Amino acid sequence: MLDEIEDIFQVAEAAVSNRSQKGWINLMLEENALPCFWLSNSIEAIDAAHIRRLDLVIEVPNPPLAQRKQMLREYGGGKVSDALVEQLCAHEQITPAVLGARWA
């Protein structure tokens, strides 16, 4: 599993004159014998030609408001006021990882 692959692709794009890095990525995408998960926070910085080489691309969107509220209440263990839950969950970019990290 490779996490935050946008960093790998940004380095490869910055070194575009270095064909060996771009070639390595192409080989990893096309010929890797072992299954591999490539995780990214955003694919905006990744060239479409590389994305096409992936077998399956799945977007996991942020949960809806009601689910974010429920998660925050669970993570808070009853210590988070309803007003704070409303305020925090009003931000659509607040993710389960951000909610869970604070209470871990």
N, CA, C and O atoms as CSV, one atom per row, in Angstrom:
chain,resi,resn,atom,element,x,y,z
A,1,MET,N,N,0.849,-1.160,0.000
A,1,MET,CA,C,0.000,0.000,0.000
A,1,MET,C,C,0.901,1.231,0.000
A,1,MET,O,O,1.851,1.334,0.775
A,2,LEU,N,N,0.573,2.148,-0.884
A,2,LEU,CA,C,1.262,3.438,-0.952
A,2,LEU,C,C,0.268,4.525,-0.578
A,2,LEU,O,O,-0.794,4.642,-1.189
A,3,ASP,N,N,0.613,5.311,0.418
A,3,ASP,CA,C,-0.285,6.357,0.890
A,3,ASP,C,C,0.232,7.708,0.431
A,3,ASP,O,O,1.435,7.910,0.269
A,4,GLU,N,N,-0.691,8.621,0.225
A,4,GLU,CA,C,-0.406,9.985,-0.238
A,4,GLU,C,C,0.419,9.969,-1.525
A,4,GLU,O,O,1.475,10.593,-1.623
A,5,ILE,N,N,-0.098,9.241,-2.496
A,5,ILE,CA,C,0.632,9.077,-3.757
A,5,ILE,C,C,0.757,10.363,-4.542
A,5,ILE,O,O,1.580,10.460,-5.452
A,6,GLU,N,N,-0.068,11.371,-4.193
A,6,GLU,CA,C,0.070,12.637,-4.909
A,6,GLU,C,C,1.477,13.188,-4.755
A,6,GLU,O,O,1.972,13.876,-5.648
A,7,ASP,N,N,2.135,12.893,-3.625
A,7,ASP,CA,C,3.516,13.336,-3.421
A,7,ASP,C,C,4.465,12.643,-4.391
A,7,ASP,O,O,5.370,13.274,-4.938
A,8,ILE,N,N,4.260,11.342,-4.606
A,8,ILE,CA,C,5.102,10.584,-5.538
A,8,ILE,C,C,4.967,11.155,-6.940
A,8,ILE,O,O,5.964,11.342,-7.638
A,9,PHE,N,N,3.744,11.432,-7.351
A,9,PHE,CA,C,3.514,11.933,-8.696
A,9,PHE,C,C,4.028,13.361,-8.863
A,9,PHE,O,O,4.504,13.718,-9.941
A,10,GLN,N,N,3.943,14.174,-7.827
A,10,GLN,CA,C,4.459,15.536,-7.907
A,10,GLN,C,C,5.971,15.525,-8.077
A,10,GLN,O,O,6.513,16.325,-8.839
A,11,VAL,N,N,6.650,14.637,-7.383
A,11,VAL,CA,C,8.102,14.518,-7.523
A,11,VAL,C,C,8.440,14.070,-8.942
A,11,VAL,O,O,9.378,14.579,-9.555
A,12,ALA,N,N,7.675,13.119,-9.453
A,12,ALA,CA,C,7.925,12.625,-10.810
A,12,ALA,C,C,7.688,13.722,-11.842
A,12,ALA,O,O,8.444,13.830,-12.807
A,13,GLU,N,N,6.655,14.535,-11.656
A,13,GLU,CA,C,6.372,15.620,-12.591
A,13,GLU,C,C,7.448,16.699,-12.512
A,13,GLU,O,O,7.823,17.284,-13.528
A,14,ALA,N,N,7.944,16.962,-11.303
A,14,ALA,CA,C,8.993,17.974,-11.136
A,14,ALA,C,C,10.281,17.520,-11.812
A,14,ALA,O,O,11.061,18.340,-12.296
A,15,ALA,N,N,10.493,16.224,-11.840
A,15,ALA,CA,C,11.701,15.675,-12.463
A,15,ALA,C,C,11.372,15.109,-13.832
A,15,ALA,O,O,11.857,14.041,-14.205
A,16,VAL,N,N,10.546,15.827,-14.579
A,16,VAL,CA,C,10.075,15.311,-15.876
A,16,VAL,C,C,11.232,15.013,-16.822
A,16,VAL,O,O,11.106,14.156,-17.697
A,17,SER,N,N,12.363,15.712,-16.659
A,17,SER,CA,C,13.516,15.424,-17.501
A,17,SER,C,C,14.144,14.089,-17.122
A,17,SER,O,O,14.888,13.502,-17.908
A,18,ASN,N,N,13.845,13.612,-15.920
A,18,ASN,CA,C,14.368,12.333,-15.468
A,18,ASN,C,C,13.379,11.235,-15.854
A,18,ASN,O,O,12.454,10.932,-15.100
A,19,ARG,N,N,13.575,10.657,-17.001
A,19,ARG,CA,C,12.644,9.648,-17.513
A,19,ARG,C,C,12.609,8.394,-16.638
A,19,ARG,O,O,11.619,7.661,-16.655
A,20,SER,N,N,13.668,8.138,-15.880
A,20,SER,CA,C,13.686,6.923,-15.075
A,20,SER,C,C,12.613,6.963,-13.983
A,20,SER,O,O,12.015,5.932,-13.676
A,21,GLN,N,N,12.360,8.136,-13.392
A,21,GLN,CA,C,11.311,8.213,-12.371
A,21,GLN,C,C,9.936,8.016,-12.982
A,21,GLN,O,O,9.117,7.270,-12.445
A,22,LYS,N,N,9.679,8.674,-14.091
A,22,LYS,CA,C,8.379,8.513,-14.733
A,22,LYS,C,C,8.216,7.078,-15.227
A,22,LYS,O,O,7.129,6.507,-15.148
A,23,GLY,N,N,9.290,6.506,-15.732
A,23,GLY,CA,C,9.249,5.118,-16.177
A,23,GLY,C,C,8.990,4.149,-15.039
A,23,GLY,O,O,8.288,3.152,-15.207
A,24,TRP,N,N,9.573,4.453,-13.856
A,24,TRP,CA,C,9.343,3.600,-12.687
A,24,TRP,C,C,7.870,3.602,-12.312
A,24,TRP,O,O,7.301,2.551,-12.016
A,25,ILE,N,N,7.258,4.764,-12.323
A,25,ILE,CA,C,5.832,4.844,-11.977
A,25,ILE,C,C,5.003,4.073,-12.996
A,25,ILE,O,O,4.099,3.326,-12.623
A,26,ASN,N,N,5.301,4.249,-14.266
A,26,ASN,CA,C,4.563,3.513,-15.296
A,26,ASN,C,C,4.716,2.006,-15.112
A,26,ASN,O,O,3.744,1.263,-15.245
A,27,LEU,N,N,5.929,1.553,-14.806
A,27,LEU,CA,C,6.140,0.119,-14.570
A,27,LEU,C,C,5.365,-0.363,-13.354
A,27,LEU,O,O,4.764,-1.437,-13.386
A,28,MET,N,N,5.375,0.423,-12.284
A,28,MET,CA,C,4.633,0.029,-11.084
A,28,MET,C,C,3.141,-0.079,-11.369
A,28,MET,O,O,2.467,-0.968,-10.848
A,29,LEU,N,N,2.630,0.823,-12.192
A,29,LEU,CA,C,1.205,0.807,-12.489
A,29,LEU,C,C,0.825,-0.304,-13.464
A,29,LEU,O,O,-0.263,-0.870,-13.368
A,30,GLU,N,N,1.701,-0.610,-14.381
A,30,GLU,CA,C,1.358,-1.548,-15.449
A,30,GLU,C,C,1.801,-2.981,-15.200
A,30,GLU,O,O,1.123,-3.913,-15.632
A,31,GLU,N,N,2.920,-3.181,-14.514
A,31,GLU,CA,C,3.510,-4.513,-14.463
A,31,GLU,C,C,3.715,-5.071,-13.064
A,31,GLU,O,O,4.331,-6.127,-12.918
A,32,ASN,N,N,3.231,-4.412,-12.052
A,32,ASN,CA,C,3.423,-4.909,-10.698
A,32,ASN,C,C,2.672,-6.229,-10.531
A,32,ASN,O,O,1.464,-6.297,-10.755
A,33,ALA,N,N,3.390,-7.266,-10.139
A,33,ALA,CA,C,2.785,-8.598,-10.009
A,33,ALA,C,C,1.935,-8.737,-8.746
A,33,ALA,O,O,1.053,-9.592,-8.675
A,34,LEU,N,N,2.207,-7.898,-7.761
A,34,LEU,CA,C,1.454,-7.967,-6.513
A,34,LEU,C,C,0.374,-6.896,-6.485
A,34,LEU,O,O,0.587,-5.785,-6.970
A,35,PRO,N,N,-0.773,-7.222,-5.925
A,35,PRO,CA,C,-1.806,-6.187,-5.789
A,35,PRO,C,C,-1.282,-5.039,-4.923
A,35,PRO,O,O,-0.576,-5.258,-3.938
A,36,CYS,N,N,-1.632,-3.844,-5.300
A,36,CYS,CA,C,-1.147,-2.667,-4.582
A,36,CYS,C,C,-2.261,-1.629,-4.515
A,36,CYS,O,O,-2.949,-1.373,-5.503
A,37,PHE,N,N,-2.426,-1.042,-3.348
A,37,PHE,CA,C,-3.377,0.049,-3.168
A,37,PHE,C,C,-2.611,1.355,-3.194
A,37,PHE,O,O,-1.646,1.540,-2.452
A,38,TRP,N,N,-3.046,2.253,-4.049
A,38,TRP,CA,C,-2.450,3.585,-4.149
A,38,TRP,C,C,-3.477,4.548,-3.569
A,38,TRP,O,O,-4.535,4.754,-4.164
A,39,LEU,N,N,-3.183,5.132,-2.428
A,39,LEU,CA,C,-4.126,6.014,-1.744
A,39,LEU,C,C,-3.719,7.473,-1.941
A,39,LEU,O,O,-2.539,7.821,-1.896
A,40,SER,N,N,-4.729,8.313,-2.160
A,40,SER,CA,C,-4.464,9.731,-2.378
A,40,SER,C,C,-5.539,10.572,-1.711
A,40,SER,O,O,-6.707,10.185,-1.667
A,41,ASN,N,N,-5.139,11.717,-1.196
A,41,ASN,CA,C,-6.105,12.667,-0.669
A,41,ASN,C,C,-6.774,13.435,-1.798
A,41,ASN,O,O,-7.910,13.891,-1.660
A,42,SER,N,N,-6.069,13.576,-2.910
A,42,SER,CA,C,-6.600,14.292,-4.068
A,42,SER,C,C,-5.858,13.822,-5.316
A,42,SER,O,O,-4.635,13.677,-5.304
A,43,ILE,N,N,-6.604,13.585,-6.388
A,43,ILE,CA,C,-5.952,13.154,-7.633
A,43,ILE,C,C,-5.771,14.313,-8.608
A,43,ILE,O,O,-5.371,14.102,-9.753
A,44,GLU,N,N,-6.059,15.522,-8.168
A,44,GLU,CA,C,-5.958,16.678,-9.052
A,44,GLU,C,C,-4.553,16.879,-9.608
A,44,GLU,O,O,-4.399,17.330,-10.743
A,45,ALA,N,N,-3.530,16.553,-8.828
A,45,ALA,CA,C,-2.146,16.770,-9.256
A,45,ALA,C,C,-1.577,15.587,-10.045
A,45,ALA,O,O,-0.428,15.624,-10.484
A,46,ILE,N,N,-2.376,14.555,-10.218
A,46,ILE,CA,C,-1.895,13.359,-10.906
A,46,ILE,C,C,-2.322,13.410,-12.367
A,46,ILE,O,O,-3.486,13.660,-12.681
A,47,ASP,N,N,-1.380,13.171,-13.236
A,47,ASP,CA,C,-1.627,13.198,-14.677
A,47,ASP,C,C,-2.693,12.162,-15.044
A,47,ASP,O,O,-2.674,11.041,-14.536
A,48,ALA,N,N,-3.601,12.533,-15.909
A,48,ALA,CA,C,-4.682,11.635,-16.333
A,48,ALA,C,C,-4.142,10.355,-16.961
A,48,ALA,O,O,-4.776,9.304,-16.865
A,49,ALA,N,N,-2.979,10.433,-17.603
A,49,ALA,CA,C,-2.374,9.237,-18.206
A,49,ALA,C,C,-2.019,8.212,-17.130
A,49,ALA,O,O,-2.120,7.007,-17.361
A,50,HIS,N,N,-1.606,8.683,-15.967
A,50,HIS,CA,C,-1.309,7.756,-14.874
A,50,HIS,C,C,-2.595,7.188,-14.285
A,50,HIS,O,O,-2.664,5.998,-13.977
A,51,ILE,N,N,-3.595,8.014,-14.129
A,51,ILE,CA,C,-4.865,7.547,-13.563
A,51,ILE,C,C,-5.472,6.461,-14.444
A,51,ILE,O,O,-6.051,5.498,-13.940
A,52,ARG,N,N,-5.340,6.616,-15.759
A,52,ARG,CA,C,-5.871,5.602,-16.681
A,52,ARG,C,C,-5.182,4.252,-16.522
A,52,ARG,O,O,-5.754,3.222,-16.878
A,53,ARG,N,N,-3.970,4.245,-15.997
A,53,ARG,CA,C,-3.241,2.991,-15.816
A,53,ARG,C,C,-3.690,2.227,-14.568
A,53,ARG,O,O,-3.325,1.064,-14.398
A,54,LEU,N,N,-4.457,2.846,-13.717
A,54,LEU,CA,C,-4.952,2.176,-12.518
A,54,LEU,C,C,-6.101,1.249,-12.898
A,54,LEU,O,O,-6.897,1.568,-13.782
A,55,ASP,N,N,-6.183,0.118,-12.238
A,55,ASP,CA,C,-7.255,-0.836,-12.535
A,55,ASP,C,C,-8.612,-0.343,-12.063
A,55,ASP,O,O,-9.624,-0.565,-12.728
A,56,LEU,N,N,-8.633,0.325,-10.917
A,56,LEU,CA,C,-9.894,0.748,-10.335
A,56,LEU,C,C,-9.662,2.030,-9.540
A,56,LEU,O,O,-8.750,2.097,-8.715
A,57,VAL,N,N,-10.472,3.028,-9.783
A,57,VAL,CA,C,-10.387,4.296,-9.050
A,57,VAL,C,C,-11.699,4.465,-8.294
A,57,VAL,O,O,-12.778,4.482,-8.887
A,58,ILE,N,N,-11.585,4.588,-6.975
A,58,ILE,CA,C,-12.773,4.727,-6.134
A,58,ILE,C,C,-12.649,6.012,-5.335
A,58,ILE,O,O,-11.654,6.233,-4.644
A,59,GLU,N,N,-13.657,6.850,-5.435
A,59,GLU,CA,C,-13.708,8.060,-4.617
A,59,GLU,C,C,-14.529,7.753,-3.365
A,59,GLU,O,O,-15.630,7.209,-3.442
A,60,VAL,N,N,-13.974,8.110,-2.230
A,60,VAL,CA,C,-14.674,7.927,-0.967
A,60,VAL,C,C,-14.991,9.327,-0.445
A,60,VAL,O,O,-14.137,9.974,0.161
A,61,PRO,N,N,-16.208,9.788,-0.677
A,61,PRO,CA,C,-16.555,11.153,-0.262
A,61,PRO,C,C,-16.723,11.263,1.249
A,61,PRO,O,O,-16.868,10.266,1.957
A,62,ASN,N,N,-16.699,12.495,1.713
A,62,ASN,CA,C,-16.927,12.768,3.116
A,62,ASN,C,C,-18.363,12.369,3.466
A,62,ASN,O,O,-19.269,12.553,2.654
A,63,PRO,N,N,-18.577,11.827,4.663
A,63,PRO,CA,C,-19.936,11.423,5.043
A,63,PRO,C,C,-20.891,12.618,5.090
A,63,PRO,O,O,-20.448,13.754,5.263
A,64,PRO,N,N,-22.190,12.376,4.937
A,64,PRO,CA,C,-23.174,13.452,5.029
A,64,PRO,C,C,-23.221,14.032,6.446
A,64,PRO,O,O,-22.712,13.437,7.396
A,65,LEU,N,N,-23.837,15.191,6.559
A,65,LEU,CA,C,-23.889,15.944,7.808
A,65,LEU,C,C,-24.386,15.101,8.983
A,65,LEU,O,O,-23.760,15.104,10.043
A,66,ALA,N,N,-25.475,14.393,8.820
A,66,ALA,CA,C,-26.035,13.603,9.924
A,66,ALA,C,C,-25.038,12.565,10.429
A,66,ALA,O,O,-24.933,12.334,11.634
A,67,GLN,N,N,-24.314,11.946,9.520
A,67,GLN,CA,C,-23.337,10.928,9.924
A,67,GLN,C,C,-22.125,11.579,10.604
A,67,GLN,O,O,-21.590,11.023,11.563
A,68,ARG,N,N,-21.688,12.746,10.123
A,68,ARG,CA,C,-20.577,13.452,10.775
A,68,ARG,C,C,-20.959,13.818,12.212
A,68,ARG,O,O,-20.142,13.689,13.123
A,69,LYS,N,N,-22.193,14.271,12.414
A,69,LYS,CA,C,-22.655,14.614,13.772
A,69,LYS,C,C,-22.640,13.388,14.678
A,69,LYS,O,O,-22.161,13.451,15.810
A,70,GLN,N,N,-23.163,12.278,14.176
A,70,GLN,CA,C,-23.199,11.042,14.968
A,70,GLN,C,C,-21.776,10.609,15.336
A,70,GLN,O,O,-21.520,10.228,16.478
A,71,MET,N,N,-20.858,10.666,14.377
A,71,MET,CA,C,-19.481,10.264,14.637
A,71,MET,C,C,-18.843,11.155,15.699
A,71,MET,O,O,-18.171,10.658,16.603
A,72,LEU,N,N,-19.049,12.457,15.595
A,72,LEU,CA,C,-18.458,13.379,16.557
A,72,LEU,C,C,-19.018,13.136,17.959
A,72,LEU,O,O,-18.284,13.186,18.945
A,73,ARG,N,N,-20.311,12.877,18.038
A,73,ARG,CA,C,-20.913,12.578,19.347
A,73,ARG,C,C,-20.320,11.290,19.931
A,73,ARG,O,O,-20.046,11.218,21.129
A,74,GLU,N,N,-20.126,10.286,19.093
A,74,GLU,CA,C,-19.536,9.026,19.556
A,74,GLU,C,C,-18.089,9.230,19.989
A,74,GLU,O,O,-17.686,8.760,21.053
A,75,TYR,N,N,-17.309,9.927,19.174
A,75,TYR,CA,C,-15.902,10.169,19.501
A,75,TYR,C,C,-15.766,10.999,20.768
A,75,TYR,O,O,-14.837,10.802,21.551
A,76,GLY,N,N,-16.699,11.931,20.968
A,76,GLY,CA,C,-16.645,12.812,22.138
A,76,GLY,C,C,-17.063,12.153,23.425
A,76,GLY,O,O,-16.821,12.703,24.500
A,77,GLY,N,N,-17.680,10.997,23.355
A,77,GLY,CA,C,-18.075,10.264,24.542
A,77,GLY,C,C,-18.984,11.054,25.476
A,77,GLY,O,O,-18.875,10.938,26.697
A,78,GLY,N,N,-19.887,11.861,24.901
A,78,GLY,CA,C,-20.819,12.628,25.716
A,78,GLY,C,C,-20.245,13.914,26.288
A,78,GLY,O,O,-20.926,14.601,27.050
A,79,LYS,N,N,-19.011,14.257,25.942
A,79,LYS,CA,C,-18.350,15.445,26.481
A,79,LYS,C,C,-18.421,16.648,25.545
A,79,LYS,O,O,-17.904,17.719,25.863
A,80,VAL,N,N,-19.065,16.468,24.387
A,80,VAL,CA,C,-19.136,17.535,23.390
A,80,VAL,C,C,-20.559,18.075,23.357
A,80,VAL,O,O,-21.518,17.321,23.193
A,81,SER,N,N,-20.684,19.391,23.515
A,81,SER,CA,C,-22.016,20.002,23.522
A,81,SER,C,C,-22.649,19.935,22.141
A,81,SER,O,O,-21.954,19.830,21.130
A,82,ASP,N,N,-23.979,19.996,22.109
A,82,ASP,CA,C,-24.695,20.005,20.833
A,82,ASP,C,C,-24.285,21.204,19.987
A,82,ASP,O,O,-24.184,21.100,18.765
A,83,ALA,N,N,-24.048,22.344,20.637
A,83,ALA,CA,C,-23.648,23.554,19.905
A,83,ALA,C,C,-22.296,23.346,19.223
A,83,ALA,O,O,-22.110,23.757,18.078
A,84,LEU,N,N,-21.360,22.717,19.915
A,84,LEU,CA,C,-20.040,22.459,19.317
A,84,LEU,C,C,-20.144,21.441,18.191
A,84,LEU,O,O,-19.490,21.585,17.158
A,85,VAL,N,N,-20.962,20.414,18.387
A,85,VAL,CA,C,-21.179,19.424,17.328
A,85,VAL,C,C,-21.703,20.121,16.071
A,85,VAL,O,O,-21.203,19.884,14.972
A,86,GLU,N,N,-22.702,20.973,16.235
A,86,GLU,CA,C,-23.273,21.704,15.092
A,86,GLU,C,C,-22.210,22.572,14.415
A,86,GLU,O,O,-22.102,22.590,13.189
A,87,GLN,N,N,-21.441,23.279,15.212
A,87,GLN,CA,C,-20.436,24.191,14.665
A,87,GLN,C,C,-19.347,23.436,13.904
A,87,GLN,O,O,-18.987,23.816,12.790
A,88,LEU,N,N,-18.824,22.372,14.504
A,88,LEU,CA,C,-17.759,21.612,13.855
A,88,LEU,C,C,-18.250,20.896,12.594
A,88,LEU,O,O,-17.582,20.917,11.561
A,89,CYS,N,N,-19.394,20.281,12.686
A,89,CYS,CA,C,-19.897,19.488,11.567
A,89,CYS,C,C,-20.447,20.346,10.430
A,89,CYS,O,O,-20.707,19.834,9.341
A,90,ALA,N,N,-20.626,21.630,10.668
A,90,ALA,CA,C,-21.082,22.525,9.605
A,90,ALA,C,C,-20.031,22.649,8.510
A,90,ALA,O,O,-20.351,23.007,7.377
A,91,HIS,N,N,-18.793,22.356,8.841
A,91,HIS,CA,C,-17.709,22.408,7.861
A,91,HIS,C,C,-17.701,21.105,7.078
A,91,HIS,O,O,-17.421,20.044,7.637
A,92,GLU,N,N,-18.002,21.176,5.799
A,92,GLU,CA,C,-18.092,19.962,4.984
A,92,GLU,C,C,-16.757,19.247,4.851
A,92,GLU,O,O,-16.724,18.054,4.550
A,93,GLN,N,N,-15.661,19.955,5.067
A,93,GLN,CA,C,-14.350,19.334,4.911
A,93,GLN,C,C,-13.865,18.624,6.170
A,93,GLN,O,O,-12.780,18.041,6.169
A,94,ILE,N,N,-14.645,18.663,7.232
A,94,ILE,CA,C,-14.240,17.929,8.427
A,94,ILE,C,C,-14.467,16.447,8.152
A,94,ILE,O,O,-15.589,16.012,7.894
A,95,THR,N,N,-13.404,15.697,8.212
A,95,THR,CA,C,-13.444,14.288,7.810
A,95,THR,C,C,-13.447,13.364,9.029
A,95,THR,O,O,-13.131,13.800,10.137
A,96,PRO,N,N,-13.800,12.094,8.833
A,96,PRO,CA,C,-13.745,11.146,9.941
A,96,PRO,C,C,-12.341,11.065,10.568
A,96,PRO,O,O,-12.214,10.918,11.783
A,97,ALA,N,N,-11.306,11.159,9.751
A,97,ALA,CA,C,-9.941,11.097,10.284
A,97,ALA,C,C,-9.658,12.274,11.210
A,97,ALA,O,O,-9.025,12.110,12.253
A,98,VAL,N,N,-10.125,13.458,10.828
A,98,VAL,CA,C,-9.918,14.630,11.668
A,98,VAL,C,C,-10.732,14.490,12.954
A,98,VAL,O,O,-10.226,14.780,14.038
A,99,LEU,N,N,-11.950,14.061,12.849
A,99,LEU,CA,C,-12.786,13.875,14.036
A,99,LEU,C,C,-12.186,12.828,14.970
A,99,LEU,O,O,-12.100,13.052,16.178
A,100,GLY,N,N,-11.781,11.715,14.433
A,100,GLY,CA,C,-11.261,10.616,15.248
A,100,GLY,C,C,-9.904,10.905,15.853
A,100,GLY,O,O,-9.613,10.440,16.955
A,101,ALA,N,N,-9.058,11.667,15.158
A,101,ALA,CA,C,-7.704,11.948,15.648
A,101,ALA,C,C,-7.732,12.729,16.939
A,101,ALA,O,O,-6.892,12.517,17.813
A,102,ARG,N,N,-8.668,13.613,17.069
A,102,ARG,CA,C,-8.747,14.465,18.258
A,102,ARG,C,C,-9.083,13.658,19.503
A,102,ARG,O,O,-8.658,14.012,20.603
A,103,TRP,N,N,-9.828,12.596,19.344
A,103,TRP,CA,C,-10.310,11.837,20.495
A,103,TRP,C,C,-9.520,10.578,20.741
A,103,TRP,O,O,-9.778,9.867,21.712
A,104,ALA,N,N,-8.565,10.286,19.887
A,104,ALA,CA,C,-7.797,9.032,20.022
A,104,ALA,C,C,-6.828,9.075,21.189
A,104,ALA,O,O,-6.113,8.103,21.433
